[in-house]
């Protein structure tokens, strides 16, 4: 399903990062708290990565 070029670029940029891919894989099983996400990807930058996603 093709999307607008700017949307494709935004998604590609978001998923090009290892911590963000880990977050997405972790969230496949359902909703998680910010603290739970921080435990998986590291607490130092998880807020930054959540904002991008």
Wavefront OBJ file of the C-alpha trace (Angstrom):
o trace
v 0.000 0.000 0.000
v 1.885 3.078 -1.219
v 1.860 6.245 0.825
v 2.842 9.820 0.344
v 6.609 10.250 -0.114
v 6.915 12.398 3.031
v 5.095 9.745 5.098
v 7.330 6.984 3.728
v 10.421 9.039 4.542
v 9.188 9.692 8.110
v 8.493 5.996 8.752
v 11.803 4.931 7.201
v 13.671 7.412 9.384
v 11.885 6.248 12.526
v 12.544 2.579 11.835
v 16.182 3.073 10.825
v 17.168 3.233 14.496
v 17.841 0.075 16.556
v 16.254 1.296 19.836
v 13.079 2.331 18.003
v 12.868 -1.065 16.286
v 13.275 -2.710 19.704
v 10.441 -0.536 21.025
v 8.151 -1.515 18.176
v 8.946 -5.210 18.631
v 8.296 -4.918 22.365
v 4.940 -3.205 21.783
v 3.649 -5.935 19.457
v 2.366 -7.844 22.491
v 0.232 -4.918 23.675
v 0.360 -1.692 25.614
v 3.302 -1.051 27.916
v 4.188 1.705 30.341
v 6.980 4.166 29.645
v 8.946 2.509 32.440
v 8.592 -0.926 30.855
v 9.782 0.444 27.521
v 12.739 2.091 29.253
v 13.747 -1.248 30.752
v 13.987 -2.761 27.265
v 15.735 0.003 25.351
v 17.537 1.916 28.073
v 16.230 4.782 30.131
v 18.658 7.442 28.975
v 17.074 8.172 25.584
v 13.709 6.407 25.582
v 11.696 9.660 25.833
v 13.488 11.006 22.761
v 12.768 7.862 20.769
v 9.119 7.736 21.880
v 8.606 11.279 20.614
v 9.954 10.305 17.195
v 7.701 7.249 17.010
l 1 2 3 4 5 6 7 8 9 10 11 12 13 14 15 16 17 18 19 20 21 22 23 24 25 26 27 28 29 30 31 32 33 34 35 36 37 38 39 40 41 42 43 44 45 46 47 48 49 50 51 52 53
